[in-house]
Amino acid sequence: MRRNQTWHVVDPVTDHEDLVHNLMRELGISRVLADLLVKRNLSDVEKARSFLYPRIEALSSPLSIPGMTEALNRIRKAIGHKKKVVIYGDYDVDGICSITILKECLEKFLPEVDYYIPNRFQEGYGLNPDAIREIHSRGCEFLITVDCGIASVEEVALASRLGMEVVITDHHHPGSALPEAAAVVNPKLAPTGGSELAGVGVVFYLIRALSRVFHEIDPLEWLDLVALGTVADIVPLTGDNRILVVEGMRRLKETGRPGLRALIESAGLRNRELQYWHLGFILAPRLNAAGRMEDARAAVELLLSDNETEARILAEKMTVLNTARQGIESGILKEAQAEASLRTARGEKVLVMAAEGWHQGVLGIVANRLAEEFGRPVLLISWEGETGRGSGRSAPGFDLFQALSQCRDYLERFGGHQQAAGVEVRRSQLDALRRALNEVAAATWEEEKASHLVIDGELEFHEITRELPREISLLEPFGPGNASPVFVLRSAAILNPRAVGKNKEHLKFRVGVGGCSGEPVEAIGFGMADFLQQPWATQLFDVAFEPEVNSFRGQERIQIRVHDMKAADCWDNPRDFARNRAAAGGSLFERMESCIKSGLRDGSPVLVVYPTLRCLQKHVPGLKRLFPERVLAPLHGCLPQAVMRRNLQRLESRHRCVFLTTEAFFRHVIKGRGIGPGVRGIVLWPTEEMLSDKGLDWQFFLRETPEPILLTGFEPDVPVRIGSGRRIIYTNRKKTLCTMSRDGDLREAGLEDINERIRLRRRFLDGEPGSIFWDGTFGGGLPPVPADQIILGDSPFGWYEVENLLAQTGEIKEIIAVFSEDDLQWNRKHLEHLYPGAEYICLLYERLRRQRGNIRLPKEALTENRAMDGRNQALLSGLRVLYQLGRCRIVNRNDHYEINAVTRNLKVSELEASPFYREGIQEKKALEKWRGKLGR
């Protein structure tokens, strides 16, 4: 189960690590923060410094905005002639803050500055002829629009005919024709598209321009309102907007404005540290509630008020209206969700829905929630007779304004920007509008982008510290253009999951990672209670999250806020997995591991049998990525006796575990214990003997494709040609890896971290044809790789290792062996040291018997020159066999072993009672069969 269809982990850039370390050194920041900056194209030290520590002095010049110089001259003359000024604004927070700022500024020079906000329900957004006439009747001589006006060509013409001088300040997209105003100030009129200032940002720049002429003006006194309006309007929080919000937030925390203080107190934030998210999610909705439910003038009067009592009354009114808004919104949302589900099931890409009596004031909020829930653009319309007005919200990758522009023939009016828009439409045109928008989406929009969860990077468990959220806060404010970082923790254990919340809709748990020290971290997943049915006890999960500090009763603890979760072996992008799996002929190991999961879900113990111990060990890293270590129970001859006995008892008691064993151990140890019904049996690459075993209800996993041709270089008349496509090169020796690899080759062989192996394979899949070196490790979500050739750089230890490669690459016609007879002899010698024969073990035992008392064997001596001749390995292995037979006692001391032999004769036939010795025989048989296949 997962919320998002695909996870997209941001790829590192060229020279990524060098750039990260440079930022760490120059700025004194952590690796995590430096990594985030580099991935956000802030690898230059000075650019990164400016981003982390923005300064008001770095703002762009106000005169760089088109129309600003003309507007400055016009307003200066209006002030000089004491003209009657009216400000025309919008009813949202951006418009409300813009009106407040400009009114207070101009009233420093003019006796009275009036303002006009259209009624959302009776007039709708923007200028309208009746409003222009009303303003004219008040004696207006000079009209300034804020956060609106760029599309009001006819209305501005009317105002001019009535004798009013008009200055437009707006930030919305201009249409094909501009109003013929005295000045039109809009950053989007710049040849390059201009900045992404909100309406309040444009007004602030106008005041900055005025301050160059009127030195009584200090633009900084309005930064608190600029920050609030900018965040509320959901504009990109980069560049100048970032500076405005950061500086404005500092002033907002210490604001002397009675209206803002009352609003903060009414919202329950008086004694709390004000956070950036409080602006958009707590304060702005209360101000917006005035225009959504009644009249936005009340919100302006709140911000303008210099009376504490009046401000408290107005702030409480905002809170009451906001509560009422939430109730109405909930009802419309529930109604619209049902229709949205039906339209989504029909395959509609843009959800256009209309109804009688939907409250105009909440349609934008509901549309936004639906767009997030269904991952597609939403347009909601409320009918009033034969005409409807509504609001739309977009989805990632879809430009709603441009789409509406292409459908203008079906609209009476529209306006907005890429992410949000308002419309007016005739009832008779609704179906045509819906069809047209869906046709635009089908032609221009990649729907799967809407379900992407962008992940900034992978974190290790030890990196999730209490200091991490504080350092990440240097990137704030978060919003469009500067998203809050999301990380992924791979193969996490989910501990004590439970539903919490008033309606038990949230998921609370602790998260840990096997093998990592430290206490588990608290986690909360809002609205994720439906994840509660996952097999938490028997599987590991990838967790996408944001780190945060949770303050409770004066104590602060690190907590992660979960965005999504998925089983550890599920690909970040299932489409890629499906494509590669099909090209690689399916995934044997995926089916096998799915069978293991199925058994665990049924409550059964699962017994997995491998042909050899070497094969088992190649699967363990992958299994540890999928299952908690407490679930994995190995059963083979290399284990300490206590562990072997404990796991055998767990198997006999039917514990819900994955028991990993070898064919030799199964036949000579487990089978004799009468393990019967109730155990799920799985065999990988079974021998004839295992295929005929009737002891359990076995499921066998083996290759189903034709056996490829094996080409070797042993004979001079056999041509061996290495092609230029995708090559998998198998190696099991470091020497071969160093000898054969070239620049540009990828080295997976030898890596301990299975997640790093996965990242390398994805790089290989996404890159140009070339070589990747494997060592036979398999499973655990390692992606299959369609390949043109398999090249055996070293000799495998058995045909099963070739089967392993084939299972991960698909149908290969040729396998090319480039190793020599000497390499085969190296394998044989290696196994003789690892599994010494009967003669060596009997001789070792006789020597031990002749010793009197305990033998002291230094550990240091056993490790010296071990790789050179293997004699120490043979000694350790021989002692293991004798210990399993009860022929010697071994005590593990700090720096040495104490060994004491039991004085009894040892027959060669007794050696087969040692599981380790039996497994050695099996390993050697596998190698000899492989030699026979090679004709050696």
N, C-alpha and C positions, 0 to 999 in steps of 0.2 A: 504494500500500500504506500502511496506517495501522493503528495499534493500536486507537485509539478511534474509534467510529463518528462521534462529534460532538465538536467543541471548542466550549466556551462561554467567550468572552472577557467578563470582568466589565465591565458597562457603567458609564460614569462617572455620577456623581450630578449633580443640579442644582447649578449654580455650582461645578462640580468644580474648574476651574482656579483660581478665587479661593481655595477652601479649601486646595488644594495649596500655593499660594504663601504663604498665611498660616502653615501649618505649617512650611514651609521657613524662613521669616523668624523665627518665634518659637522654634523648636527647633534651628535650625542644622543641618538635615538635607538630604539630597539630594532631587531631584525624584522619583526612583524610590521612595524610602522614604515620602515624603509621600503619593504617589499610592496606595501600598499601604494606608497608614493610613486615608485617606479612604474607599477602597473597602471597608474593614473596619469602617465606621461609627465611626471614631475621628477625626472631623474637629474635635472640640472640643480645644483646645490642652491643657487640664489632663488630660482623659481620655487623650489620646495620650501625654502625659508620664508619667502613671501606668502606662500599658501598657509603655512602653519602659523605664522605670526602676522596677519594682515594689518596694514596701517592705513588710516584715513587719508594720509597724504598721497597714497598711491592711486586714488580715484582718477578716472579719466576726466578730461576737461569738459565742463558742461557745454561749451561752445562746439564740441565735436558732434553734437546731436543735430541733425538737419532741422532747420527752422528756428533754432534757439536764438540766434542773433536777432532775427526779425521780431520774434516774440519779446525779447528783452527790450528792444527799442519801442515797441508798441505799448507795452505795460508801463515803461518809464514815462511815456507821454501821457498815458491815462492817469497815472498818479499825479503828474504835474498839473493836469487840468482838473483834478478831483472828480473824475467821472464816476458815475454810479456803476459799480461792478457787481456782477452776479456770477457765481461759480456753479457750473452744471456738472453733476457727478453721477456715479453709479451707486447702487444700493448694496454692494458687497463691501467687505472690509477694506479692500484696496481703494475703492471709491470714497468710503467714509473717512479713511485716514488722509487721503489726498485733499478732500474738502477742508478738513480740520486744519491741516498744515498751511494750505494756501490762504485760507481765511485769516488765520492768526498772523501770518506774515504781512498780508496787504493791509490789515487793520492797524499796523504800525504807522501807516501813512495816510490812510483813508478813514473817515469817520465811521463808516459802516459798509461792510461787504456782505451781501446776501448770498444765499445758495439755494439750489433747487435740486431735488432728487426725485425722479419719476417714481410713481407708485408701480411696484412690480406687477400687481394684479390688473390695474386699469390701463396702464400705459406701456409696461414692458421696458426692455432695456433701451438705452440710448435716447437721442434727441427725437422729439416728435413735434408736429406743427402746433398742436394745442398748447404744449408746454412753452414753445417759443412765443406764442401770442400772450400767454399768461405772464411770462417774464417781461415782455415789452410793456405790458400794462402796469408793471411795477416801476416803470421808469428806467429800466436798464439801458445803459449806453455802451457798456463794454462786457461782453460775455466770454468767459473762459471755461472751456470744458476740461474735465480731468477724468482719465480712465474711460473715455468714450469720445465719439465725434468723428473718428476717421472715416466712417462710412456714411455720414449724414450729409450727403451732397445737397439734397433738396431742402433740408431743414436749415442748413447754413445759408443757402441762397435766400430763404424766407427771412431769416434774421437780418441779413444785409439789406433786403428791400425795406424792412421796417426801421432801418437806420442804426442798427447795432453793429458795432465792430466786434469781430469774433476771432479769438485765438484758440486753436485746437491743441490740446496736449493729450496724447494717447499712446498706447503701446501695442494695440492690436494690429493685426495684419491689414494693410490698406487694400482697398479694392482697385478696380481698373481705373476709376476716376477719383480724384481728390476733391474735397470741399474747397470752394473758392473763398477761403478765409484770409484774414489779414496775415496770419501766420499759422503754419501747421507744424507742430513739434512732435516728431515720432522717430525714435531710433531705427525703426524698421524701414525708414525711407532712405537710409544710407545705402550706397551702392553694394556694400558687402552684406547687407541684411541687418547691420547694426547690432547693438547689445540687446540683452534680454531683460531689460529693466521692467519692473512692474509699473503700473500707472503712478503709484506713489513715488517710485524712483525717478520717473520723469519729472514730477512736480518738485522733488528735492533738487534735481539738477537745475530746474528753472530758478529755484530760490538761491542756489549757489551762484548762478549767473547774476541774479539781482543783487547779491551781496557784493559783487565787484563794483556796483554803482552806488548802492545804498549801504554804507558801512555800518549802519545800525543793526543790520541783519546778521545774526549768527546762525547759519544753517544747522549747526550741530545740536541746537536745542530741540530739534524735531526728529532726531535720529531714532528715538524710542518708537515713534509712530511709523517711521519708515521701515524699521525692522519688522514690526507687526504686520503691516500691509504687504510687505514683500513676501514673507513666509506664507501668509494666508492666500496669496494669489498663485502659489505653486509655480513660480518661475524658476529657471535654473539657478542654483545657489553657487555660482562660480563667478569669477571675475569681480566686477564692481558690486554685484549683488551680495557676494560673500563678504566683502568689506563692510557694506552697509549693515548687514545683519549682525555681524560680529561686534562692530562698534555700537550699533543700536541696542544690542542685548545688554552690553555693559551699562548703558544709560537707563535701560528699562528696569534693571534690577534696583536702581536707585532713583527711579522717576519721582519727580515732585508733582506730577499731574494728578489732581484729585480723582479724575475719572478713571485713569488706569489703576491707581491704588485701590479704588473701590471695586473695580472689576476683578483684580487679583484676589482681594479679600473674599469677594462673593464666590469666587471659584475654589476657595479653600486652599489657596497657595500662599497666604500671607506669611506664614512662618516656615516656608520651604524654600530651598534653593531653586530659583527659577531656571528651568531647562528650556532648550530650544524647542523641544516637542510640545511644551506647554502652549507655545504661541499658536501653533497650527491646530492643535487638538483640544485645547481647553478654552483659551481666551478668544480666538477668532470665531468659533461657533457661536459664542454668546453675543458678540457684536453682530454677526450675520443674522442671528435670530430676529432682530428688529425688522430688517428688510424682508426676511422670509415670511414672517408671520403678520406684521402690521405695517409700520412705517419706519424707514431707516433713519429718519430725522432724530428719533430718540437716541440712536447710537452716536450721531454727531454731537448732540447736546451733551451726552455723557462725556465725550472726549474734550469738549470745549469748556465744561463746567469748572469753575474755580471755587465752588461751594461744596464742602465735604458732605453735608447732609443731603443736598440735592444729588450729588454723585452716588451716594450709597443707595438712594431710592431708585435711581435710574439703573444702577448695576443690578439690583435685585430684580428689577423688571426684566432685564436681559436674561437673567437666570431662569425666571418663570417662563418667558417666551421660549427659551431653549429647551426646557423640559417638555413643553407642549409640542414643540417641533419634533422632538425625538419620538413622541407617541404617534404623531401623524406619519412620520417617516417609517416607523415600524410596520404600520398597517399597509402602506403603499408597497413597501419592500416585499412583504409576504405575498401580496396579490401579484406583483410583477414577477417574482421568482417563479411562480407556477407557469406563467406564460413563457418566460425566458427558457425554462427547461424544455418546453415543447418545441420552441423555435430552434433551440440548439440541437435537439434530436433530429429536426428536419434538415440540419446542415446549414442553417443561415449563419453567415459570418458577421453580419451587423444586426443587432437586435433592435428593431424599431417597434415600439409598443405605445398604444394610446388608450385612454379611457376617459370617461366622463367624471368630472369632479376631482381629479387628482389635484392635490394642493400644489400650486405653482412654486411655492417657496421652498419645497423640499425635493423637487425633481432632480436637481443637479446632484444632491447628496446621494439619493437613491440610485441614480444612473452610475455614479462612481462606485458604489458598493457592488452593483450588479456587474460592472465591467471587471472588477477585481475577481469576483466569484466565478464568472463564466469565461474570463479570459478573452473577451471580444468587445468591440465598441458597442455602446448602448445609447439609444435616443428615446427619451420618454416624452410624451405629448399629452397635454390635458385639453380636452375639448370645451369650447364655449360657443355653442351654436355650431355654425359651419366652419369655424376657424379654431385652430389649436395652436397653443404656444408650448414650447418645451425646451429641455436641456439635454445635451449629449456629453458623454465622456468617452475618451478613446481608450485604446489598448496599445501596448508597446509595438512600435513599428508602423502604426497606422496614423496618418495625418488627417484628422477629422475635418479640419477647416478646408483642406484641399479637396477632400471627398465631397463635401457639401458644395464647394464651388463648381464641381463637375455636375452637380445635380440641381443647380440653381433654377432650372426651368420648372421644377416642381415645388419651389419654395416662394413664399411671399417675402420673407426677410430672413436673413441669417447673419451671424457674426461670431467671432471668437478666434481661437488659435488652434494649434496642432492637437492639444489634449482636451480642450473643452469648447463647447459652442452652444449658442442659443438659436432657436429657429421659430418661425411662424409658418404654418402650412394650412392649406385648405383641406377639408375632410375628403373631398373628391380626389385629391392628389396623393393621399397617404400610401396606397398600394404601389403607385408608380414610383414614389420616393423610396420605398422599401426595396423594390426591385433594383432601382438604379444604384443605391448605395451598396447592395450586395454584389452587383456586377463590378463596381469599382474595386471593392475589397477582393473579389476573386481574381481580378487582373493585376492588382498592385501589392497585395498584402501577404506576407508569409505568416500564416496563422500560428505556426508552431513557436514563433518568437514570443508570442503572448504568454506561453506557458513555460518559458525559460526562467529558471532561477539562477541568477548570476552569482557565482561564488568567487570571492576574491582570492582565496588560497586555502591550503590545507594546513591545519595546526596539529602539532603534537600535543599530547595531553599535558605535559609539563609546561607548555607555553600558555595555558589558560590560567592566568594568575590574576590577583586582585588589581595589580597595576595595569593590566592590559586595557580595560575599559577607560581608565583615566588617560592613557596615552592616546588611544584612538579618538578620544574627545577633542584632541587637537585638530582633527579633520572636520569637526562640526562648524557650521550647521549642515545637517544632512537633508537632502531633498533632491529634486530633479537636477541632473548633471553632476551630483555629488552624493551618490547613494551611500547609505549606511553600510559598512563592510559586513559581508556575510562570509563565514568560514565553514569548513567541513572538518569534522573529526571522524576519521575512518575506523571501522571495526570497533565500535564502542559497545560496551556492555550496558544494558538498560536495567537499572536496579529499582525495585520497589515502585513500579508504576501504579498510579491511582488517579481517579477522576476527582477534580476539585472544582470549586466555583458554586455559585448559587444554584445553577441548574446542572451541575456536574458536567459542564461542557469543555473544561480545560484538562490538560494532562500534566501531571506533576510526577517527577521521578528524579533519580540520581544517575549520573553517568560516570563510568570509569573505563579504563582500558587495561586489559590483562598485561601483567608484567611491569606496569608503571607504579611507582611509589606515589604516595600522597592520597589524601582523602578524596572520595568521589565528589563530583561537583553537582550542585543542585541545578535542575533544569525545569523549565515551564514551557509548555506548548499551548498557546491560546487557541481555543476552538478545535483542539486535536484529540478530544476524548474518544473519537471513533477509532483511534489507533490502539486503543487499550486491548483489543483482541489479538494483537500480534504475538508471535511465539517468543516473547522476551527472554524466557528462561533458557532457551536452547539455541538462540541465534545471536549474532552480532549485527550491528546496524551502523550505517553511515548517518551522521547527524549534521544537518545544516543549521547554523545558529549565529546569533550575535551575542558577544559577551557583554555583561552588564553588572553593575554593583547593586545588590539588593540590600536596602537599609530596613532593618526591622528592630524596633525597640532599642534603638541606639547602637545596634551592631551592624557592621557592614560585612557582607560576604559576596564572593564571586558567584554569579549565576549565569546560566546561558538561556537565552530566549530562542526557542526552537522554531525554525521556519518550516522544516520538512525533515522527513526521515525515510530511509529505504533500507532494505536488506543489503548487507555488505557486498554481496555478489551481483547485485543489480547494477547495470551500467549507468553512468551518469546520463548518457544519451541512449535510450533503448533502440532508437532507429539505427544508430551506428552498429550496435551489437547484432541486431537482426540482419543487417546487410553483410557484416563480416561472417556471421555464423552461416548464412546461406552460401557465401562464397567459399567458406572453409568446410562445407559439407556437413554442417551440424556440429554439435559439441557433445562428445562422449562424456566429458567430465561434468558438464552442466547437467546432463541427465542423471548421472551417477549421484551428484551432490543433491539434486532435487529428490532423488529416492531416499537419501539419508534424512533430509528434512521431513519428508513425508512420514518416515518411521518415527521420528522424534515427536512429530505432531500427534501421532496416534498413541503416544505414550510407550512405545516399544523400545527395547534396546536394539541397537543396530550393530551388527558384526560385519566389518569390512575386511575381506581377505585379499592380500596382495601376493604376487608371485614370489617376491623376495623382499628382504628388509630394506635393501637399497631403494626399491620402488616405493615402499611405504614412506620412507624418509623424504622422498621427493614430493610427496603429497602433503606432508605435515604443514609446511609454511602456508599453503593455500587453505587448509582446513582451519588453521589458527586465525585466518582472516574472516572466516565465516561463523565459527562457533566459539563460545567461551571455553577456556582451557579446562574448566571443571567438567565439561561435557565430554572432552576427548580422553579416552582411556586406552593407552597403548598396551598391547600384549605381545611381547616378543622376547627373544633371548638376550637382548642387550640391556634389559632393565635390571635395576637392583632387585634382589629377591623380595624385599618388603613391598615394593611397588607392584611387582608381578602378582604376588599373593593377594594384595588388596584388590587389584583390578579383576582378577579371576573370581573373587568373592562377589564383586559388584555385578559381574556378568551372571553368575549363578543366581543372584538375588533379583535379577531382572531390573537393574537400575536403568533409568532412561539416559543412556550414554551412547557415544559412538566408540565402539571397541575396534581398535586398529591392530590387525594381526597379519602374520605371514602364513602362507600355505603350509610350511613345515610346522609352525607352532600350532596351527589348527589341527593338523592330522595327528600330531604326537602328544599334544597337551590338552587342547580344548575338547576335541571329539570324544576322548575317553571319559569326560565328565558328564556326558549325557545331556548336553545343551539341546533342548528340543523346541517345541512350539512356543510361540510368544516372542521369538527373536527374529528380527528382520535380517536376512542374510544377503550380502552383496559380494560378488567376486569380480575382480578386475583381471582381465586376460587369463581366464581359467585354463588349467591343464586338463587333459582327458580325465584324470582321476577326479578332479573337482567337478567336472561336468556330469560325472556319473554319481556324485554323492547325493544321497537321498535324506540326509540327516535334517536338513532345513529346507524351507521353501526359498530356494536361492533365486536371486536375480543376477544374471551374468551380463558383463559389459565388455564388449570386444569390437574390433573393427568390422565394418560391414561393407567396405569398399574393396575393389580388387587390389591384390598385392602388387606394389610397384616393382619395376625392374631395378635390380641392384647392380650398379656399375662400380668396379674397383680398379685401382691402379696397380694391382699386384702383378698383372701380366702385361708384358710390353705391347701385345697386339690388341689390347682393349683400350679404345679411345676414351679419355675422360675429358669432357668439355664443361667448363664452368660458365654458365650463361651470364647475361647482363640484367636479368629481372630481379625480382625479390628473392633473396636467398636466406634460408635459415641454416646457420652453421652450428653444428653440435660440437661442443668441446667439454671435457671434464678435467682438463689440466690447465693450470695457469700459464705454463710455458707455451702451450699451443695457442692460447688466447692472445698472448703477447706477440707471438710469431705471425699469426695469420691476420690479425686485425689491422685495418688501415684507417686513415683519417676519414671521418664521416660514418664509419661503422658504429653500430650501437652495441654496447656490451651489457647484456642482461645476465649472462652467466656469472655466477658468484655473488650476486646481490642477495643480501639477507632480507631486505624490506620488500615484501610482495607488492606493496603499493607503488614502490619505485619501479618495479618490473612492469606493472600495468602502465605507468606513465611512459616508460620507454617504448612499449609496444604501440601505444597510441601515437607516439611521435613517428614510429616506423610506418604505421598505417597511413598517417597523414602526409608523409614526406615522399621524396622521390625514391624510385627503386634502389635497393642497395642491400647491405648485409646486416643481420642482427645475430648475435651469438647467444645460443641457449645452452643450458646445462641439464635439461630434462625435468626441471621443476614444473609442476602442473597443478591445475585446479584453482579454486579460490577466486574465481572471477577473472583469471588471466584471459584476455581476449584471444579468440582464435585468429590466426593470421593467414590469409590466403597467400600462398607462396608459389613461386615457379620452380624452385629447386630446394632440396634438402641436401646439405653437404656434411658428411661426417668427418670433421677435422680430427677427432680422436675416435678410438674404437669404443662403442658402447659396451656395457657389461652383459648385454643380452638383447635378444630381438625385441623384448618388451619395451626397451628404451626407444627403439625405432617406432614401435607402435605408438608410444607416447607422443613422438614428434608428429606422426601422421594424424593422430587424433586432434592435433592443434593446428593443422595446416590444410586439411582437406585432401582432395584427390590429387596426389602427386604421381606422375608417371615414372620418374626416375629418381633414385637416391644415389648420390655419388659419394663413394668412400675414397678419401685421399690419405688415410692413415696407412701405416706400413706394418709389416710383420713384427717389427720391433715394438710397435705400439700394442699389438695383441699380447706379446710376451710381457709387456709392462703390466697389463691388466691381470694376467695370470699371476705374476709375482706379487702384485698388490693384494690379491685375494689370499694368497698363501700366507702373507704376513698378517692379514686381518683375520683369517680363519685358518690357523695352522692345522696340519694334518695329525693323524693318530700317532705317527712315529715321534714327532716333535713333542706332543703333549705327554706321551708316556716317558720319554727321556727327561722332560722337565720334572715330572713327578718323582722319578727315581732320584734325581739330584736333590730335590727338596727333602725327600725321605732321609737321605744320608746326612743332612744337616741336623745338628742337635740344638734344640731350643728354638726360639723365635728368630726369624730372618728379618733383618732391617733393610728395607728397600727404599732408598731416597727417591722422592718424587721428581726432584730435579734431574736425576740421572735418567729417568724414564723419558723426559721430554727432550733431552739433548740429542741431536743428530737423528731425531725420529724420522724426519722426511728423507734422510739420506739412504738408510738401508732397511728400515722397517723392523729391525730386530727388537726394538723396545715394544713395538706394536704387537709383535708375535708373542712376546713375554706376557704382556697384559692380557691378550686374548686367551693364551694358554691358562693363565691363572683364573680367568673367568670360567672356563670350562671346568676346571678342577673344583672351584668353589661351588658351582651349580651341582656337581656330583657329590659334594660333601667330603671331598678328599683334601681340602685345606681350609684353614680359617684365615680370614684377612681382616685386620683392624686398621681403619683409616685414621692416622694421626695427622698432626698439623703439617709436617714436612716430609712424612714418610709413611710407608705401609709396614705393618708387622704381619709376617706370614708364618704360619705353622702348619706343617703337613701332617695328615693323619696316616699312621703307619699301617697301611693295608695294601695288599696287591691290587693293581689296576689292570683289568682286562680291556683289550681294544673294543670288544663288543659293548662294554659299559658306556663308552663315550657317547653313544647315540641317545642316552638318557638326558644329555645336556641340550636344552632348546637352542642355545647359541651354536653349538657344534652342528646340529641338524640344519640350522639356517645357513651355515657356511657351506654345507654340502649342496644345498639348493642353489646358492649363489654360483658355485663352481659349475654345477650342471648347466645353469643358464648360459654361462660363458662358453662352455664347450658346445652347446647347441648352436650358439651364434657363430663359433668358429666353423662348425660343420656347414652352416648356411653359406659361409664365405668360401667353402671348399678348402679350408686350411687344415 
